[in-house]
Amino acid sequence: MDTSLETAATDLYASPWQTFRYVTLPLLGPGIAAGAMLAFVISLDDVVITEFVKSGGQDTLPTYMLGQLRRAITPEVNAISTVLLGLTVLLLTAFFLLTRKRN
């Protein structure tokens, strides 16, 4: 991150809160969001490890869905999958629109 942008905001009499809100946070936002999405995807991938590590009575969303799929595909699992897919498409569309170059 280029620190000269924060220096320029300070030279233009922005308070530290305004500098953070209008300069620093928008620059860090895409990295924070990408890290959150990566962590979410990796957590869904950890079903096998969670199955071995968790104790009885503990259920995470991925292990719950796997258990439901082993029994029978229920409308509940379909609804959760649809919400996760919709959320992913919504986030990807928002990031595409926010990061495209404007003329």
Biopython code that builds the backbone (N, CA, C, O; Angstrom):
import numpy as np
from Bio.PDB.StructureBuilder import StructureBuilder

atoms = [
    (1, "MET", "N", (0.846, -1.177, 0.000)),
    (1, "MET", "CA", (0.000, 0.000, 0.000)),
    (1, "MET", "C", (0.886, 1.233, 0.000)),
    (1, "MET", "O", (1.855, 1.327, 0.753)),
    (2, "ASP", "N", (0.539, 2.152, -0.843)),
    (2, "ASP", "CA", (1.323, 3.374, -0.979)),
    (2, "ASP", "C", (1.008, 4.329, 0.172)),
    (2, "ASP", "O", (-0.117, 4.814, 0.293)),
    (3, "THR", "N", (1.999, 4.592, 1.008)),
    (3, "THR", "CA", (1.778, 5.466, 2.167)),
    (3, "THR", "C", (1.677, 6.936, 1.781)),
    (3, "THR", "O", (1.256, 7.758, 2.595)),
    (4, "SER", "N", (2.059, 7.282, 0.547)),
    (4, "SER", "CA", (1.952, 8.686, 0.143)),
    (4, "SER", "C", (0.489, 9.125, 0.044)),
    (4, "SER", "O", (0.196, 10.317, 0.145)),
    (5, "LEU", "N", (-0.425, 8.185, -0.151)),
    (5, "LEU", "CA", (-1.847, 8.534, -0.180)),
    (5, "LEU", "C", (-2.332, 8.970, 1.193)),
    (5, "LEU", "O", (-3.112, 9.915, 1.312)),
    (6, "GLU", "N", (-1.868, 8.278, 2.233)),
    (6, "GLU", "CA", (-2.223, 8.693, 3.597)),
    (6, "GLU", "C", (-1.580, 10.036, 3.930)),
    (6, "GLU", "O", (-2.194, 10.874, 4.591)),
    (7, "THR", "N", (-0.367, 10.237, 3.482)),
    (7, "THR", "CA", (0.309, 11.507, 3.709)),
    (7, "THR", "C", (-0.432, 12.641, 3.001)),
    (7, "THR", "O", (-0.578, 13.733, 3.551)),
    (8, "ALA", "N", (-0.896, 12.376, 1.780)),
    (8, "ALA", "CA", (-1.653, 13.393, 1.046)),
    (8, "ALA", "C", (-2.957, 13.723, 1.763)),
    (8, "ALA", "O", (-3.354, 14.888, 1.810)),
    (9, "ALA", "N", (-3.627, 12.723, 2.319)),
    (9, "ALA", "CA", (-4.859, 12.981, 3.065)),
    (9, "ALA", "C", (-4.572, 13.822, 4.298)),
    (9, "ALA", "O", (-5.351, 14.710, 4.648)),
    (10, "THR", "N", (-3.465, 13.544, 4.949)),
    (10, "THR", "CA", (-3.085, 14.331, 6.127)),
    (10, "THR", "C", (-2.751, 15.771, 5.726)),
    (10, "THR", "O", (-3.102, 16.709, 6.442)),
    (11, "ASP", "N", (-2.079, 15.948, 4.592)),
    (11, "ASP", "CA", (-1.757, 17.294, 4.111)),
    (11, "ASP", "C", (-3.007, 18.085, 3.750)),
    (11, "ASP", "O", (-3.000, 19.315, 3.793)),
    (12, "LEU", "N", (-4.076, 17.386, 3.396)),
    (12, "LEU", "CA", (-5.336, 18.044, 3.063)),
    (12, "LEU", "C", (-6.243, 18.199, 4.288)),
    (12, "LEU", "O", (-7.450, 18.403, 4.156)),
    (13, "TYR", "N", (-5.643, 18.100, 5.481)),
    (13, "TYR", "CA", (-6.315, 18.328, 6.764)),
    (13, "TYR", "C", (-7.399, 17.302, 7.077)),
    (13, "TYR", "O", (-8.405, 17.637, 7.702)),
    (14, "ALA", "N", (-7.207, 16.081, 6.658)),
    (14, "ALA", "CA", (-8.125, 15.012, 7.043)),
    (14, "ALA", "C", (-7.727, 14.513, 8.423)),
    (14, "ALA", "O", (-6.541, 14.399, 8.735)),
    (15, "SER", "N", (-8.717, 14.220, 9.239)),
    (15, "SER", "CA", (-8.437, 13.666, 10.561)),
    (15, "SER", "C", (-7.964, 12.217, 10.392)),
    (15, "SER", "O", (-8.154, 11.627, 9.329)),
    (16, "PRO", "N", (-7.351, 11.641, 11.430)),
    (16, "PRO", "CA", (-6.934, 10.236, 11.311)),
    (16, "PRO", "C", (-8.103, 9.306, 10.998)),
    (16, "PRO", "O", (-7.937, 8.345, 10.247)),
    (17, "TRP", "N", (-9.285, 9.578, 11.562)),
    (17, "TRP", "CA", (-10.449, 8.739, 11.268)),
    (17, "TRP", "C", (-10.870, 8.883, 9.803)),
    (17, "TRP", "O", (-11.181, 7.883, 9.156)),
    (18, "GLN", "N", (-10.884, 10.098, 9.276)),
    (18, "GLN", "CA", (-11.242, 10.307, 7.872)),
    (18, "GLN", "C", (-10.216, 9.662, 6.949)),
    (18, "GLN", "O", (-10.580, 9.101, 5.915)),
    (19, "THR", "N", (-8.946, 9.737, 7.309)),
    (19, "THR", "CA", (-7.898, 9.098, 6.503)),
    (19, "THR", "C", (-8.106, 7.596, 6.468)),
    (19, "THR", "O", (-7.985, 6.971, 5.414)),
    (20, "PHE", "N", (-8.418, 7.016, 7.618)),
    (20, "PHE", "CA", (-8.665, 5.573, 7.650)),
    (20, "PHE", "C", (-9.900, 5.212, 6.850)),
    (20, "PHE", "O", (-9.891, 4.260, 6.069)),
    (21, "ARG", "N", (-10.979, 5.988, 7.051)),
    (21, "ARG", "CA", (-12.264, 5.645, 6.426)),
    (21, "ARG", "C", (-12.256, 5.838, 4.914)),
    (21, "ARG", "O", (-12.799, 5.006, 4.188)),
    (22, "TYR", "N", (-11.657, 6.910, 4.431)),
    (22, "TYR", "CA", (-11.740, 7.230, 3.009)),
    (22, "TYR", "C", (-10.518, 6.819, 2.193)),
    (22, "TYR", "O", (-10.593, 6.780, 0.965)),
    (23, "VAL", "N", (-9.396, 6.511, 2.842)),
    (23, "VAL", "CA", (-8.186, 6.159, 2.095)),
    (23, "VAL", "C", (-7.736, 4.734, 2.410)),
    (23, "VAL", "O", (-7.635, 3.899, 1.511)),
    (24, "THR", "N", (-7.468, 4.460, 3.672)),
    (24, "THR", "CA", (-6.875, 3.181, 4.042)),
    (24, "THR", "C", (-7.845, 2.020, 3.865)),
    (24, "THR", "O", (-7.492, 1.015, 3.248)),
    (25, "LEU", "N", (-9.048, 2.137, 4.390)),
    (25, "LEU", "CA", (-10.010, 1.045, 4.320)),
    (25, "LEU", "C", (-10.393, 0.673, 2.886)),
    (25, "LEU", "O", (-10.453, -0.519, 2.582)),
    (26, "PRO", "N", (-10.658, 1.637, 1.980)),
    (26, "PRO", "CA", (-10.937, 1.225, 0.593)),
    (26, "PRO", "C", (-9.758, 0.526, -0.079)),
    (26, "PRO", "O", (-9.958, -0.337, -0.933)),
    (27, "LEU", "N", (-8.544, 0.885, 0.293)),
    (27, "LEU", "CA", (-7.381, 0.209, -0.292)),
    (27, "LEU", "C", (-7.213, -1.207, 0.260)),
    (27, "LEU", "O", (-6.786, -2.109, -0.461)),
    (28, "LEU", "N", (-7.547, -1.401, 1.533)),
    (28, "LEU", "CA", (-7.411, -2.718, 2.148)),
    (28, "LEU", "C", (-8.627, -3.606, 1.938)),
    (28, "LEU", "O", (-8.532, -4.823, 2.102)),
    (29, "GLY", "N", (-9.771, -3.025, 1.577)),
    (29, "GLY", "CA", (-11.023, -3.764, 1.436)),
    (29, "GLY", "C", (-10.962, -4.990, 0.543)),
    (29, "GLY", "O", (-11.382, -6.064, 0.974)),
    (30, "PRO", "N", (-10.455, -4.882, -0.688)),
    (30, "PRO", "CA", (-10.401, -6.069, -1.547)),
    (30, "PRO", "C", (-9.538, -7.191, -0.980)),
    (30, "PRO", "O", (-9.872, -8.365, -1.140)),
    (31, "GLY", "N", (-8.458, -6.856, -0.334)),
    (31, "GLY", "CA", (-7.606, -7.887, 0.271)),
    (31, "GLY", "C", (-8.283, -8.575, 1.443)),
    (31, "GLY", "O", (-8.168, -9.790, 1.606)),
    (32, "ILE", "N", (-8.987, -7.803, 2.257)),
    (32, "ILE", "CA", (-9.710, -8.375, 3.391)),
    (32, "ILE", "C", (-10.834, -9.274, 2.899)),
    (32, "ILE", "O", (-11.037, -10.366, 3.429)),
    (33, "ALA", "N", (-11.564, -8.817, 1.885)),
    (33, "ALA", "CA", (-12.670, -9.616, 1.345)),
    (33, "ALA", "C", (-12.160, -10.895, 0.684)),
    (33, "ALA", "O", (-12.760, -11.958, 0.845)),
    (34, "ALA", "N", (-11.066, -10.798, -0.052)),
    (34, "ALA", "CA", (-10.500, -11.991, -0.686)),
    (34, "ALA", "C", (-10.019, -12.985, 0.362)),
    (34, "ALA", "O", (-10.186, -14.193, 0.190)),
    (35, "GLY", "N", (-9.431, -12.500, 1.429)),
    (35, "GLY", "CA", (-9.001, -13.385, 2.511)),
    (35, "GLY", "C", (-10.171, -14.063, 3.195)),
    (35, "GLY", "O", (-10.090, -15.238, 3.554)),
    (36, "ALA", "N", (-11.253, -13.334, 3.376)),
    (36, "ALA", "CA", (-12.450, -13.918, 3.996)),
    (36, "ALA", "C", (-13.050, -14.997, 3.105)),
    (36, "ALA", "O", (-13.450, -16.056, 3.589)),
    (37, "MET", "N", (-13.113, -14.727, 1.795)),
    (37, "MET", "CA", (-13.660, -15.733, 0.874)),
    (37, "MET", "C", (-12.760, -16.963, 0.811)),
    (37, "MET", "O", (-13.256, -18.088, 0.756)),
    (38, "LEU", "N", (-11.452, -16.765, 0.818)),
    (38, "LEU", "CA", (-10.524, -17.891, 0.804)),
    (38, "LEU", "C", (-10.656, -18.716, 2.074)),
    (38, "LEU", "O", (-10.637, -19.945, 2.022)),
    (39, "ALA", "N", (-10.790, -18.053, 3.207)),
    (39, "ALA", "CA", (-10.972, -18.779, 4.471)),
    (39, "ALA", "C", (-12.271, -19.565, 4.467)),
    (39, "ALA", "O", (-12.319, -20.683, 4.980)),
    (40, "PHE", "N", (-13.328, -18.996, 3.895)),
    (40, "PHE", "CA", (-14.612, -19.691, 3.824)),
    (40, "PHE", "C", (-14.503, -20.934, 2.950)),
    (40, "PHE", "O", (-14.999, -21.996, 3.324)),
    (41, "VAL", "N", (-13.860, -20.816, 1.791)),
    (41, "VAL", "CA", (-13.717, -21.953, 0.882)),
    (41, "VAL", "C", (-12.863, -23.040, 1.520)),
    (41, "VAL", "O", (-13.185, -24.222, 1.400)),
    (42, "ILE", "N", (-11.792, -22.668, 2.188)),
    (42, "ILE", "CA", (-10.934, -23.653, 2.841)),
    (42, "ILE", "C", (-11.672, -24.337, 3.977)),
    (42, "ILE", "O", (-11.478, -25.530, 4.212)),
    (43, "SER", "N", (-12.521, -23.592, 4.692)),
    (43, "SER", "CA", (-13.270, -24.218, 5.784)),
    (43, "SER", "C", (-14.254, -25.254, 5.254)),
    (43, "SER", "O", (-14.492, -26.269, 5.909)),
    (44, "LEU", "N", (-14.826, -25.014, 4.082)),
    (44, "LEU", "CA", (-15.706, -26.019, 3.498)),
    (44, "LEU", "C", (-14.931, -27.257, 3.050)),
    (44, "LEU", "O", (-15.483, -28.355, 2.993)),
    (45, "ASP", "N", (-13.656, -27.073, 2.734)),
    (45, "ASP", "CA", (-12.829, -28.184, 2.278)),
    (45, "ASP", "C", (-12.357, -29.056, 3.435)),
    (45, "ASP", "O", (-11.893, -30.174, 3.208)),
    (46, "ASP", "N", (-12.464, -28.577, 4.650)),
    (46, "ASP", "CA", (-11.934, -29.293, 5.803)),
    (46, "ASP", "C", (-12.918, -30.277, 6.420)),
    (46, "ASP", "O", (-12.828, -30.565, 7.613)),
    (47, "VAL", "N", (-13.842, -30.792, 5.644)),
    (47, "VAL", "CA", (-14.845, -31.719, 6.166)),
    (47, "VAL", "C", (-14.188, -32.990, 6.679)),
    (47, "VAL", "O", (-14.535, -33.486, 7.752)),
    (48, "VAL", "N", (-13.249, -33.513, 5.920)),
    (48, "VAL", "CA", (-12.620, -34.778, 6.296)),
    (48, "VAL", "C", (-11.846, -34.622, 7.598)),
    (48, "VAL", "O", (-11.954, -35.471, 8.483)),
    (49, "ILE", "N", (-11.079, -33.565, 7.727)),
    (49, "ILE", "CA", (-10.301, -33.343, 8.946)),
    (49, "ILE", "C", (-11.238, -33.134, 10.137)),
    (49, "ILE", "O", (-10.990, -33.646, 11.229)),
    (50, "THR", "N", (-12.314, -32.379, 9.917)),
    (50, "THR", "CA", (-13.269, -32.123, 10.987)),
    (50, "THR", "C", (-13.953, -33.403, 11.444)),
    (50, "THR", "O", (-14.225, -33.575, 12.632)),
    (51, "GLU", "N", (-14.232, -34.300, 10.505)),
    (51, "GLU", "CA", (-14.858, -35.578, 10.863)),
    (51, "GLU", "C", (-13.974, -36.373, 11.830)),
    (51, "GLU", "O", (-14.485, -37.038, 12.732)),
    (52, "PHE", "N", (-12.663, -36.307, 11.646)),
    (52, "PHE", "CA", (-11.752, -37.053, 12.512)),
    (52, "PHE", "C", (-11.494, -36.340, 13.841)),
    (52, "PHE", "O", (-11.260, -36.998, 14.855)),
    (53, "VAL", "N", (-11.535, -35.025, 13.851)),
    (53, "VAL", "CA", (-11.133, -34.259, 15.033)),
    (53, "VAL", "C", (-12.291, -33.970, 15.983)),
    (53, "VAL", "O", (-12.088, -33.914, 17.196)),
    (54, "LYS", "N", (-13.486, -33.787, 15.463)),
    (54, "LYS", "CA", (-14.606, -33.355, 16.314)),
    (54, "LYS", "C", (-15.049, -34.470, 17.252)),
    (54, "LYS", "O", (-14.871, -35.659, 16.985)),
    (55, "SER", "N", (-15.629, -34.036, 18.355)),
    (55, "SER", "CA", (-16.164, -35.007, 19.300)),
    (55, "SER", "C", (-17.661, -35.163, 19.065)),
    (55, "SER", "O", (-18.249, -34.427, 18.272)),
    (56, "GLY", "N", (-18.261, -36.095, 19.737)),
    (56, "GLY", "CA", (-19.678, -36.369, 19.568)),
    (56, "GLY", "C", (-20.540, -35.181, 19.930)),
    (56, "GLY", "O", (-20.286, -34.518, 20.936)),
    (57, "GLY", "N", (-21.543, -34.900, 19.140)),
    (57, "GLY", "CA", (-22.453, -33.804, 19.417)),
    (57, "GLY", "C", (-22.055, -32.497, 18.781)),
    (57, "GLY", "O", (-22.850, -31.557, 18.776)),
    (58, "GLN", "N", (-20.851, -32.398, 18.243)),
    (58, "GLN", "CA", (-20.423, -31.173, 17.572)),
    (58, "GLN", "C", (-20.724, -31.290, 16.091)),
    (58, "GLN", "O", (-20.408, -32.301, 15.465)),
    (59, "ASP", "N", (-21.325, -30.269, 15.538)),
    (59, "ASP", "CA", (-21.599, -30.252, 14.110)),
    (59, "ASP", "C", (-21.261, -28.887, 13.538)),
    (59, "ASP", "O", (-21.759, -27.862, 14.003)),
    (60, "THR", "N", (-20.423, -28.889, 12.540)),
    (60, "THR", "CA", (-20.209, -27.683, 11.766)),
    (60, "THR", "C", (-21.120, -27.762, 10.551)),
    (60, "THR", "O", (-21.687, -28.818, 10.271)),
    (61, "LEU", "N", (-21.266, -26.659, 9.828)),
    (61, "LEU", "CA", (-22.152, -26.666, 8.664)),
    (61, "LEU", "C", (-21.719, -27.694, 7.623)),
    (61, "LEU", "O", (-22.575, -28.421, 7.119)),
    (62, "PRO", "N", (-20.432, -27.795, 7.273)),
    (62, "PRO", "CA", (-20.043, -28.805, 6.286)),
    (62, "PRO", "C", (-20.297, -30.245, 6.755)),
    (62, "PRO", "O", (-20.728, -31.080, 5.960)),
    (63, "THR", "N", (-20.037, -30.543, 8.022)),
    (63, "THR", "CA", (-20.260, -31.913, 8.488)),
    (63, "THR", "C", (-21.754, -32.207, 8.612)),
    (63, "THR", "O", (-22.180, -33.342, 8.395)),
    (64, "TYR", "N", (-22.548, -31.203, 8.956)),
    (64, "TYR", "CA", (-24.004, -31.391, 9.007)),
    (64, "TYR", "C", (-24.543, -31.705, 7.614)),
    (64, "TYR", "O", (-25.351, -32.617, 7.437)),
    (65, "MET", "N", (-24.080, -30.928, 6.623)),
    (65, "MET", "CA", (-24.543, -31.160, 5.251)),
    (65, "MET", "C", (-24.104, -32.524, 4.745)),
    (65, "MET", "O", (-24.865, -33.204, 4.057)),
    (66, "LEU", "N", (-22.886, -32.929, 5.078)),
    (66, "LEU", "CA", (-22.413, -34.246, 4.656)),
    (66, "LEU", "C", (-23.253, -35.344, 5.300)),
    (66, "LEU", "O", (-23.601, -36.324, 4.641)),
    (67, "GLY", "N", (-23.577, -35.192, 6.569)),
    (67, "GLY", "CA", (-24.420, -36.182, 7.240)),
    (67, "GLY", "C", (-25.799, -36.272, 6.626)),
    (67, "GLY", "O", (-26.346, -37.366, 6.487)),
    (68, "GLN", "N", (-26.376, -35.126, 6.254)),
    (68, "GLN", "CA", (-27.687, -35.127, 5.616)),
    (68, "GLN", "C", (-27.630, -35.763, 4.231)),
    (68, "GLN", "O", (-28.566, -36.448, 3.819)),
    (69, "LEU", "N", (-26.530, -35.535, 3.513)),
    (69, "LEU", "CA", (-26.400, -36.134, 2.182)),
    (69, "LEU", "C", (-26.231, -37.645, 2.259)),
    (69, "LEU", "O", (-26.648, -38.361, 1.348)),
    (70, "ARG", "N", (-25.631, -38.133, 3.326)),
    (70, "ARG", "CA", (-25.469, -39.583, 3.487)),
    (70, "ARG", "C", (-26.810, -40.261, 3.740)),
    (70, "ARG", "O", (-27.040, -41.383, 3.289)),
    (71, "ARG", "N", (-27.696, -39.574, 4.466)),
    (71, "ARG", "CA", (-29.009, -40.161, 4.759)),
    (71, "ARG", "C", (-29.924, -40.040, 3.547)),
    (71, "ARG", "O", (-30.316, -41.045, 2.954)),
    (72, "ALA", "N", (-30.252, -38.836, 3.190)),
    (72, "ALA", "CA", (-31.095, -38.551, 2.026)),
    (72, "ALA", "C", (-30.997, -37.059, 1.744)),
    (72, "ALA", "O", (-30.788, -36.260, 2.657)),
    (73, "ILE", "N", (-31.144, -36.695, 0.506)),
    (73, "ILE", "CA", (-31.100, -35.282, 0.155)),
    (73, "ILE", "C", (-32.436, -34.654, 0.547)),
    (73, "ILE", "O", (-33.484, -34.989, -0.004)),
    (74, "THR", "N", (-32.372, -33.753, 1.494)),
    (74, "THR", "CA", (-33.579, -33.119, 2.016)),
    (74, "THR", "C", (-33.713, -31.706, 1.455)),
    (74, "THR", "O", (-32.737, -31.150, 0.951)),
    (75, "PRO", "N", (-34.880, -31.134, 1.533)),
    (75, "PRO", "CA", (-35.049, -29.738, 1.100)),
    (75, "PRO", "C", (-34.179, -28.765, 1.899)),
    (75, "PRO", "O", (-33.791, -27.710, 1.396)),
    (76, "GLU", "N", (-33.882, -29.125, 3.129)),
    (76, "GLU", "CA", (-33.044, -28.266, 3.964)),
    (76, "GLU", "C", (-31.640, -28.131, 3.370)),
    (76, "GLU", "O", (-31.092, -27.030, 3.309)),
    (77, "VAL", "N", (-31.061, -29.251, 2.934)),
    (77, "VAL", "CA", (-29.731, -29.216, 2.322)),
    (77, "VAL", "C", (-29.784, -28.451, 1.005)),
    (77, "VAL", "O", (-28.867, -27.693, 0.687)),
    (78, "ASN", "N", (-30.854, -28.647, 0.240)),
    (78, "ASN", "CA", (-31.006, -27.897, -1.011)),
    (78, "ASN", "C", (-31.080, -26.399, -0.747)),
    (78, "ASN", "O", (-30.498, -25.610, -1.492)),
    (79, "ALA", "N", (-31.783, -26.001, 0.296)),
    (79, "ALA", "CA", (-31.911, -24.583, 0.626)),
    (79, "ALA", "C", (-30.565, -23.994, 1.049)),
    (79, "ALA", "O", (-30.204, -22.898, 0.620)),
    (80, "ILE", "N", (-29.827, -24.716, 1.885)),
    (80, "ILE", "CA", (-28.512, -24.231, 2.321)),
    (80, "ILE", "C", (-27.581, -24.099, 1.127)),
    (80, "ILE", "O", (-26.864, -23.106, 1.005)),
    (81, "SER", "N", (-27.586, -25.087, 0.252)),
    (81, "SER", "CA", (-26.729, -25.043, -0.935)),
    (81, "SER", "C", (-27.109, -23.890, -1.852)),
    (81, "SER", "O", (-26.236, -23.226, -2.411)),
    (82, "THR", "N", (-28.401, -23.651, -2.007)),
    (82, "THR", "CA", (-28.856, -22.548, -2.848)),
    (82, "THR", "C", (-28.446, -21.203, -2.265)),
    (82, "THR", "O", (-28.024, -20.310, -2.999)),
    (83, "VAL", "N", (-28.565, -21.056, -0.960)),
    (83, "VAL", "CA", (-28.159, -19.805, -0.318)),
    (83, "VAL", "C", (-26.653, -19.600, -0.462)),
    (83, "VAL", "O", (-26.216, -18.489, -0.762)),
    (84, "LEU", "N", (-25.859, -20.631, -0.257)),
    (84, "LEU", "CA", (-24.401, -20.507, -0.409)),
    (84, "LEU", "C", (-24.021, -20.172, -1.849)),
    (84, "LEU", "O", (-23.144, -19.340, -2.080)),
    (85, "LEU", "N", (-24.673, -20.810, -2.813)),
    (85, "LEU", "CA", (-24.388, -20.517, -4.214)),
    (85, "LEU", "C", (-24.802, -19.095, -4.569)),
    (85, "LEU", "O", (-24.064, -18.384, -5.251)),
    (86, "GLY", "N", (-25.974, -18.679, -4.112)),
    (86, "GLY", "CA", (-26.432, -17.318, -4.374)),
    (86, "GLY", "C", (-25.530, -16.272, -3.749)),
    (86, "GLY", "O", (-25.247, -15.244, -4.363)),
    (87, "LEU", "N", (-25.080, -16.527, -2.537)),
    (87, "LEU", "CA", (-24.169, -15.607, -1.865)),
    (87, "LEU", "C", (-22.845, -15.503, -2.616)),
    (87, "LEU", "O", (-22.290, -14.412, -2.753)),
    (88, "THR", "N", (-22.344, -16.625, -3.098)),
    (88, "THR", "CA", (-21.093, -16.622, -3.852)),
    (88, "THR", "C", (-21.241, -15.840, -5.151)),
    (88, "THR", "O", (-20.379, -15.027, -5.484)),
    (89, "VAL", "N", (-22.314, -16.075, -5.880)),
    (89, "VAL", "CA", (-22.545, -15.350, -7.134)),
    (89, "VAL", "C", (-22.721, -13.860, -6.863)),
    (89, "VAL", "O", (-22.205, -13.034, -7.616)),
    (90, "LEU", "N", (-23.434, -13.509, -5.809)),
    (90, "LEU", "CA", (-23.634, -12.103, -5.452)),
    (90, "LEU", "C", (-22.310, -11.418, -5.117)),
    (90, "LEU", "O", (-22.053, -10.305, -5.577)),
    (91, "LEU", "N", (-21.468, -12.080, -4.316)),
    (91, "LEU", "CA", (-20.169, -11.500, -3.959)),
    (91, "LEU", "C", (-19.267, -11.355, -5.178)),
    (91, "LEU", "O", (-18.610, -10.326, -5.340)),
    (92, "LEU", "N", (-19.227, -12.361, -6.028)),
    (92, "LEU", "CA", (-18.388, -12.278, -7.224)),
    (92, "LEU", "C", (-18.864, -11.169, -8.152)),
    (92, "LEU", "O", (-18.043, -10.449, -8.720)),
    (93, "THR", "N", (-20.165, -11.020, -8.314)),
    (93, "THR", "CA", (-20.699, -9.942, -9.147)),
    (93, "THR", "C", (-20.360, -8.578, -8.548)),
    (93, "THR", "O", (-19.974, -7.661, -9.272)),
    (94, "ALA", "N", (-20.501, -8.444, -7.246)),
    (94, "ALA", "CA", (-20.175, -7.171, -6.588)),
    (94, "ALA", "C", (-18.700, -6.831, -6.739)),
    (94, "ALA", "O", (-18.359, -5.681, -7.013)),
    (95, "PHE", "N", (-17.824, -7.809, -6.564)),
    (95, "PHE", "CA", (-16.396, -7.541, -6.723)),
    (95, "PHE", "C", (-16.058, -7.208, -8.168)),
    (95, "PHE", "O", (-15.202, -6.361, -8.421)),
    (96, "PHE", "N", (-16.716, -7.862, -9.116)),
    (96, "PHE", "CA", (-16.489, -7.542, -10.517)),
    (96, "PHE", "C", (-16.897, -6.109, -10.817)),
    (96, "PHE", "O", (-16.161, -5.384, -11.487)),
    (97, "LEU", "N", (-18.056, -5.695, -10.331)),
    (97, "LEU", "CA", (-18.534, -4.347, -10.593)),
    (97, "LEU", "C", (-17.700, -3.289, -9.887)),
    (97, "LEU", "O", (-17.504, -2.196, -10.418)),
    (98, "LEU", "N", (-17.209, -3.604, -8.698)),
    (98, "LEU", "CA", (-16.416, -2.627, -7.944)),
    (98, "LEU", "C", (-15.000, -2.483, -8.471)),
    (98, "LEU", "O", (-14.393, -1.423, -8.314)),
    (99, "THR", "N", (-14.462, -3.518, -9.088)),
    (99, "THR", "CA", (-13.061, -3.478, -9.501)),
    (99, "THR", "C", (-12.861, -3.233, -10.991)),
    (99, "THR", "O", (-11.720, -3.160, -11.449)),
    (100, "ARG", "N", (-13.943, -3.105, -11.760)),
    (100, "ARG", "CA", (-13.769, -2.850, -13.186)),
    (100, "ARG", "C", (-13.278, -1.430, -13.394)),
    (100, "ARG", "O", (-13.537, -0.537, -12.587)),
    (101, "LYS", "N", (-12.568, -1.244, -14.486)),
    (101, "LYS", "CA", (-12.005, 0.073, -14.775)),
    (101, "LYS", "C", (-13.076, 0.966, -15.387)),
    (101, "LYS", "O", (-13.848, 0.541, -16.246)),
    (102, "ARG", "N", (-13.104, 2.181, -14.935)),
    (102, "ARG", "CA", (-14.054, 3.157, -15.453)),
    (102, "ARG", "C", (-13.330, 4.110, -16.390)),
    (102, "ARG", "O", (-12.184, 4.482, -16.137)),
    (103, "ASN", "N", (-13.988, 4.505, -17.466)),
    (103, "ASN", "CA", (-13.381, 5.436, -18.432)),
    (103, "ASN", "C", (-13.650, 6.865, -18.046)),
    (103, "ASN", "O", (-13.217, 7.784, -18.740)),
]
sb = StructureBuilder()
sb.init_structure("model")
sb.init_model(0)
sb.init_chain("A")
sb.init_seg("    ")
for serial, (resi, resn, name, xyz) in enumerate(atoms, 1):
    if name == "N":
        sb.init_residue(resn, " ", resi, " ")
    sb.init_atom(name, np.array(xyz, "f"), 0.0, 1.0, " ", f" {name:<3s}", serial, name[0])
structure = sb.get_structure()
